[in-house]
């Protein structure tokens, strides 16, 4: 089995992108985007987090250069995560006034 060798330039570029994403996250935390529309801070924070998680999974976990079976397993994990989000949100939305107990 031949393994793909990733150059240091790629790793440093991904690290730089993750640091930029972290800086954007910190910047977004100090800006009140909820004035634009309700929940904008959450949407921006989650978008940045998904971008950073995608970079980590693809490059640092070596999924980008893995077999199709690995891609299927990763996709199944994200599908399961989606199911858990749907169940959690449906439970939260059925509570009176959205309050937790």
C-alpha positions in Angstrom: 0.0 0.0 0.0 1.5 3.3 -1.1 1.0 6.2 1.2 0.6 9.8 0.0 3.3 12.1 1.4 2.0 15.6 2.2 4.6 18.4 1.9 5.4 20.7 4.8 4.2 23.7 2.7 0.7 22.2 2.7 0.8 21.6 6.5 2.0 25.2 7.1 -0.7 26.6 4.8 -3.4 24.6 6.6 -2.0 25.7 9.9 -2.1 29.3 8.7 -5.7 28.9 7.5 -6.6 27.5 10.9 -5.0 30.5 12.7 -6.8 32.9 10.4 -10.0 31.0 11.2 -9.3 31.3 14.9 -8.7 35.1 14.6 -11.9 35.4 12.7 -13.7 33.5 15.4 -12.3 35.9 18.1 -13.1 38.9 16.0 -16.7 37.7 15.4 -17.1 37.2 19.1 -16.5 40.9 19.8 -18.8 42.1 17.0 -22.6 42.2 17.7 -24.0 40.8 14.5 -27.3 40.1 16.1 -28.3 43.6 15.2 -28.3 42.5 11.5 -30.6 39.5 12.2 -31.3 37.4 15.2 -28.8 34.5 15.5 -26.2 35.9 13.2 -23.3 35.5 15.7 -24.2 31.8 16.0 -24.4 31.3 12.2 -21.0 33.0 11.7 -19.3 31.1 14.5 -20.6 27.8 13.3 -19.6 28.5 9.7 -16.1 29.2 10.7 -16.0 26.1 13.0 -17.3 23.9 10.2 -14.6 25.3 7.8 -11.9 24.7 10.4 -13.1 21.2 11.2 -13.2 20.3 7.5 -9.5 21.4 7.1 -8.6 19.3 10.2 -10.4 16.2 8.9 -9.2 16.4 5.4 -5.5 17.2 6.0 -4.5 16.4 9.6 -6.5 13.2 9.7 -5.4 12.4 6.1 -8.9 11.7 4.8 -8.2 13.6 1.6 -5.8 11.0 0.4 -7.5 8.0 1.9 -9.6 5.3 0.2 -13.3 5.6 -0.6 -14.1 3.4 2.4 -12.7 6.0 4.7 -14.8 8.7 3.0 -17.9 6.5 3.5 -17.1 6.1 7.2 -16.5 9.8 7.7 -19.7 10.6 5.8 -21.6 8.1 8.0 -20.2 9.9 11.1 -21.4 13.2 9.9 -24.8 11.8 9.0 -25.1 10.4 12.5 -24.1 13.8 13.9 -26.9 15.4 11.8 -29.4 12.9 13.2 -28.3 13.8 16.8 -28.6 17.6 15.9 -32.2 17.0 14.6 -33.2 15.1 17.7 -31.7 17.7 20.0 -33.3 20.6 18.2 -36.7 18.9 18.0 -36.6 18.3 21.7 -35.6 21.9 22.4 -38.3 23.3 20.1 -41.1 21.3 21.8 -40.4 22.8 25.2 -42.6 25.7 26.3 -40.9 29.0 25.4 -37.8 27.1 24.4 -36.7 26.9 28.1 -34.6 24.1 29.5 -35.8 22.4 32.7 
